[in-house]
């Protein structure tokens, strides 16, 4: 009975068009990323693109087919609520990133895109070190989400404009 139910579930999933997301393919063969090599975001983005295997990341912008130009990146902590003694109880972590995609001669393939990620965190002053580590972990998580969003945006760019 369980095997029959499992078999029906497999047929239903295959009929609905469900498929795992495969490797991302880009409409360009070479890319220059205007982020420093020491940047954690730049390193992760370059690793993801190299894992694709079809797009070359160049170190000179004039030789690349397209240039990913970073317009801004910021991390911010905003107080969300206070307790009865006026101490912070919750705050928001904000990670904002904006970029555009252009050719070396200045033609814009992707207009400036701004993305903002937000996480709400509770605060306990008796656990300051643990909360700092949690903040760092949440920023890394937002950075990974950002890289995935950038990859999806780059994969749908139309170069024949």
C-alpha positions, 0 to 999 in steps of 0.5 A: 500500500505504501509503495502504491502511494509513493508511486502515485506521488511520484507521478503527480510530481512529474505531471505538475512540471516540478523539477529541481533548479539546474545550473544557471546559464548566462547569455554572455561568455565573459564578465568583469565583477567590480568588487575587490578580490578580498570582498566576501561577496565578490569571492562568493559571487565569483565562486558561483559563476565559476561553478557554472563553468561556461562564463569566464571571469576576467580581471580587466573590464575592457576585455570583458563582454559585460561588466557588473558594476557595484553602485552601493553596498551597506550593512545597517542595524536599526532599533526595532523596539525597546523594553520598559527600561529603554534598552534595546529588545529587538533590532533589524539587520539590513543588507542593501546592495545595488548594481547594474550590468553594462558593456565596456563601451557603456551600453546598459544591459541591466538598469540599476537594481537595488536589493535589500534583505532584512532580518529581525533579531532579538537582543539580550544584553547578558548574551552579547557575544552570542548575539554578535556571532548570530548577527555575523551568521545572519549577514552571511545568510543574507549575502548568500541570498543576495548572490543567488538573486544576482545569479538569477538576474544575470541569467535573464539579461538580454544582450541583443538590445 
